[in-house]
């Protein structure tokens, strides 16, 4: 969430930055400030009454020592206590409302973000490789069905639409990709591999910013009396991995934390009607290798560049043509301050598919999670968090099948993947 002090001290600047995102979240700033003023006024009045109560209570002691009647002054103290209780309630109510508003407001785009209203304003910052010439490239689903490595029909029988069953060499290929990606990031790129629960608490989802905005897209369970879900199937490893340090005070020497995990990801995709849902491009359940870094604030932007290069390194080693774009202010995610998307070429689709999104959140998530570190001067400060897909499996799988398809319908396995897969081709 945003720093209330920044909103208090620079409300116009905050509004202008939020306006760059589009929408009307900037209109909430006045409400936040009104709550803040009410809360602070109640706390100030409470302190004055506490001082008055202290003085009055001393008078009671003095009068009792002289044997005089103190009933009138004791009544005054009781009245002061009632006023203090009322101010406590008012301050708490204003604080809760202020916090709820702050939870609804997205992050401020970094000043270096390209300005634009939608994805058409996202500039390409680099490309790697070239589009290999293919004569009438086939769609991944045609290739997969011909080779009997993916069955959507089986998955629909089990779970309904939006799922897939990988069979035989297809299942082995996915397992090989996961092992390759984890080994690359935990070995060459220096991340600590972690294996985390696939269900997360509501406060974890709030900490990384999936809630409250995206609850309709999540698989929730264990509803409380108020009807709100308290447990969720993890939509991405970002949630359990980043929350490993929720409500934690690190030392400066603990930073950076570099973590990698592979988990299944569960998403209802409630808002995906009309999007391209063919094959395994958009799924309700999919595997993803996720990179998470927790760093010193001075290292946030530089770490974003490094983390993005770590995600790109997987595609380079697999020999897959891709491009990296920077998201403009109108397309960037609600929690992010700056984001690069990596899009891999899928010749059977005739377009690029997002396979990784690498984001720097500043202290936006850390404030929600109370994730701090003690600096060299002994001051408690909020960490900066980053994450990126390293990468999502289904679209990587699609690109590999479509870029490495052969004229006879077989699939060539990239050299870097062959030791994991155990063969040079699928046929």
N, C-alpha and C positions, 0 to 999 in steps of 0.2 A: 504494500500500500504506500501511498505518498506520505511524505514527512509533513505533519501538520504545521511544523514551524515554517517550512517553505511556503505552504499555502497562506499562512498568516502574514508572512513578511513580504511575499511577492504574488498576491492573488491575481493580478492582471497578467503577469507573465505565465502563470500556471494555466489560466484560462486560454491564452493564445496558443500555448503548446498543445493543449487538449483539442482545440478547434481544428488543428492540423490533421487529427485523426478522422474528422467527420463525426456525425452524430451530435448528441446534445449533452454529453457527460460534463462539459464545461459549465453547464447551468447548475450543477450540484455544488459548485464551489461556494456560492452564497449561503446555501443551506448548511454546509460544513462549518463555515465561519460563524453563522448564527448559533449553532450548537456549541461551538467552541467558546463563544462569548458567554453563553448562558452557563456553561459548565464552570468556566473560570470565575464568573461573577458569584456563583453559588459557593465556590470554594473560598473565595476572598471573604464573603459575608460570614461563612462558617468560621474562618480563622478569627475574625473580629469578635464573634460571639464566644468562641472558646477563650479568648483573652478576657472578655467580660466575665465569663463564668469563673475563671481562675481568680480574678480579683474579688468577685462576690463571695466565693467559697472561703477565701481568707478572712473576710469579714465575719462569716459565720463562726469560724474558729475563735476569733478574738472575742466575739460577743458571748459565746458559750463559756469562755474562760472567765468572763466577768459575771456569769450567772444570769445573763439577760435573755429575753425571749428572741428566738431566731426564726420563728415560723414564717414571718412575712418574707424574710430574705431567702429562706429555703424554697418558698413558693416561686420566688423570682428565678432561682436556679432551675427548678423544674420546668418553668416556662422557657428558659433559655435552652434546656436540653431538648424540648419539643421542637423548638425552632431549628436547632442543629440537626435533629433527625430529619426534618422536612428538607433542609438544604442538602443533606446527604442524599436523600432520595432524588431530589431535583438534579444534583450533579451526576448521579449514577445514570439517570434517565437520559440526560443530555449526552453523557459520554457514550452510552450504548447506541443512541441514534447517530452520533458523529461517527462511531466506528462502523456502523452498518453502511453509512454513506461512503466512507472511505473504501470499504470493501467493494463498492460498485464502480469506483472510479478507476479507469485504466492507468497504466504507467505513462509517463511523459516520453514522447519520442526524443531520442538524442538529437541535438542540434545538427549533427552531420547527416541525419537520415534524409534521403531524397524526399522532396515534397510532392505529393500526388494524392489523388482521390481513390485510386484502385490499382489493380495489378498491372494495368497498361502503362503505369508510370514507373515500374520496377526496372532499373537498368541492369544489363548484363555486365558483370565486373570481370569475368574471365571465362574461357572455355578450355577444355582439355580434350585432345583427340579429335577425330573427325568422323563424320557419318560414313560408315563403310558402304560401298555400293552393293546393294542387294537387288536382285531382279524379282520383283513381286514379293516382298517380305510377308511372311505369314504372321497372323496374330498369335500371341502366346497361348491363348486358349485352344486354338486349332492345333498348334504344336503339342501342347500338353495332352490333349485328348487322343491325338494320334499315337503318342508314345505311352499312353496310359499312366501318366505320372501325377495328374491332378484330376479329381472327380468332384465337381460341384453337385452333381446329382446325389452322390452318397451323403455329402454334407447336408443337403436340403432335407434328406430323409431323416437325418439325426437331429438337426438343430434349426432347420428353416433356411431361408435365403441369407446371403451375406457371410457364409462360411465356406471352407474348403477342406477336402481330405487330400493329403499328399500321399501317394502310394509308391512303393518300390523305390526305383531310382529317384523319383521325385521327392520322397521323404528323405532319402539319403542326401540329396542335393541341398535341401533346406538345412539339415543338420550340419553338413559340411560348411555351408556359408556362415552359420552361427559360430562354429568353432574357429573358422578362419578370422572372422571379425573380432571375436574376443581375444584371440591370440595376438592379433595385430595391435589392438589398443592396449592390452595389458603388458605386452612385451615391448614392441618397438616404440610405442607412444607413451608408455609409463603410467598407465592408469591402474588403480587397484581394482581387481575384479571382485564384485560382491554378488551374492545371491540373496534376494530379498523376498518377503511375502508378496503375494499377488493380490491381497486385499489390503485396503488402507482405511484408516479412520477418517471421519468427516473433517477433523481439524487438519489432517495432512492435506486433504484436497483443497481446503481453504488456504493453507500455507503456501502452496505453489500456484494458487490462483485459478484452479479449475472450477472452484465454487466461489461465489454463488452463480456466476454467469452461465456456466455450461452444464448445469445439473441435468437438463433434459437429454443430453448426449451420453450420460453416464449410466452404468449399471449399478444401482444402489440396492442395499439390503438392510435388514434390521432397523426398520422404521421405529422411531421413538413415539411417545404419546402425542407429540406435536406433528407427527406425520413426516418428519424429516428423516431421511436415511442417515444412519450412523456409520455404516460400513459400505465400501464401494470396491468393485473389481477395478484394479488399477488400469487407468486409461493409457498409461505410459510409465516406464520405469523412472522417469523424472520424479514422480510423486514419492514413491517409497525411498528412493536413493537420496534425494535432496533432504527429505525429512529425517534421515538418519541423524541429522544435526539440529533438529528442531529443538527450541528452548535450550540451547547449548551455548556456553561461553568458552570459546577456544582461545588459545594463546596465539600471538602473532607468529610464533615459530611453527605452529601447526599448519599454516597456510603455505602453499595451496593444497586443497584436497582434490584429488583427481580420481574419479570413480567410474567404472563401467559395469553395466549389467545387461543381461538379456532376459526379458520377460515377455509373456503374452500380453497383449494390450486389448482392452475391451471397450468398444465404443458403439453406442446405439446409432450414431450418425443420423440423429433425428432430423437434422436440417439438410440432409443430402439429397432430397428428392430432386430429380432432374439432372443430377450429376452423372458422370460416366461411371456406371457400376458394372461394366462388363468384366467377366473373368475375376481376377484376384486384385484388381487395382484398388478397390475400396471395400474393406471387409469390416465386419463386426468384431472379429477376433483375428489378430495377427501377431507375429513375433517381431521384436525390434530390439536391436542393440543400442543402448543409450549411453551417451557420455555426459557426465556431470562434473563441473568444477566449482569449488568454493574458494574465493580468492580475496586478497587484500584489495580495497577499493582502488588503489593506484594502478592495479594490474588488470582491471576489468576489460578495457577496450583491447589491449594487447592480447589478452587471453582469448577473446572472441576470434581474433585472426588465427591464433594457434589452433584452437579447437576446431574451427572450420577446416583448416588444412588437415587435421587428423581425420575428419570425416571424409574429405576428398581423397586422402591417401588410399582408402579401401577401394574406391572406384578406379584409381590409377593402377593399383596392383592387379586388379581384375581386367584391366584394359578396356574399360567401358567409357565411351564418349559421354561427356556431361558438360553442363554449364552451371555457373554460380551467379545468382542474381541477388541484389540487395532490395529488401522490401521498403516501399515508400511509406510515408506517414499514414496513408489511408488504408494500407494493406497489412501493416505490422500487427502481430498478435497483441491482445489486450495487456499482457503482463510484460511484454518486451520493450526495451528501450532501443534496441538495434538488432536486426536479424538478417542473416544470409540464408537463402534457400539454395539447395543443390538439386539440380534437375538432370536426370539421366535420360539419354535418348532411347526411345522405344520405337524402332522402325516399323513394327507391325501396327502401331497406333498412329504413326506418322507425326509424333509430337514428343515433347519432353514431359517427364513425370517427376514430380517432387519426391525425392527419396530421402532427403534430410533437411531439417530446419535447425539452424544454429543460432541461438539467441543469447544476448547479454541482458540481464534484468536489473542491473544496478543493485540497489538495496531493497527493491520493491518486494521480492519474495522474502528476503531476510527479515524485514520488518514484520511481516505477517507471521513468520515462524519464530521470531525472537532469536534469530541466529546471529551471534555476536562474537567478537574477538577482543582481547585486551591488548592494546597497542603498547609500544615501547615506553610511552609516558604513563601507562597505567590506566588509560581511559578506555571505557567499553564502547566499541563502535560496531556498526552493522557490517557484516561481510557483503561481498557481491557474489551473486550466483549466475551460472551459465549452464546451458545444456545444449545438446545437439544429437540428432539421430546418427548412429554410426554403423549401420544404417537400418531403415525399415526393410524388413525382408520381402514382403510381397512385390513391391515395385522393383526392388533390386533383382528379384527372381524373374520378373517380367522382362526387364532389360537384358538380363543375361540370356534368357531363351531367345529373345528376338534379335539381339545383336550377334549371337553366336550360332544362329541357325545355319544349317548347311543345305545345299541344293537337294540332297536326298532325304531331307526331313530330320536328320540327326542333329544333335546339339554338341558342339565342341566345348569342352570344359577348359576354362582359362588355366594356364600353366600354374599360377600361384595357388589355384584351388585343387589341383589334381592330387596332391598328397592327402588332402582331407577327404576327397570324394572317392579316391581309389581307382580312378579310371580316367581316360582322356576324352571320353565322349558318352553321350546317352543316345542309344538307338533302339 
